[in-house]
């Protein structure tokens, strides 16, 4: 353990944040929760003009981040403050006028999810639609347990509709009528955007 800590110390003192560790070395130092061993995204607060074309500062940050394998997201804090004051339709039109596919905060959230290996599934009832965060690679039964331990313990099946099918057909009922709702077992690997009804019995 001491040798691994000295290896990390040497790398940090030479100005390198990213330290290459073997799985065994990473396991040894995991309890320390070193910030430098956590995945990193650099966020650049820029003017509206620099959102579409990188300025010299953004280029320098991107070069630095690339050297350590980190990502970079540009946002304009002033623009984001204006966007939160708008309704969804006005926000969409405003972004289109600026030539931006999404807001900086939406992009940052998406990039953070990707970096951490997270995704979202949805449950939809008559009164409530809810988003649930899960780790990529989790099975349907494990995701059911995120909602309640009884759902995982008594798991029978998951009735799954892909978000793309929901968008295409306009409702869960129409997607079901088109044969796009699938019945999946406990070992089904959940996908980002899945809309799920869990069947269980305890």
Buried (B, 14 or more C-beta within 10 A) or exposed (E): EEEBBEBBEEBEEEEEBEBEBEEEBEEBBEEEEEEEBEEBBBBBEBEEEBBEEBEEEBEEBBEEBEEEEBBBBBBBEEBBEEBEEEEEEEBBEBBEEEEBEEBBBBBBBEBBBBBBEBBBBBBBEEEEEEEBEBEBEBBBBBBBBBBEEEBBEBBBBBBBBBBEBBEEBEEBEEBBEEEBBBEBEBEBEBEBBBBBBBEBEE
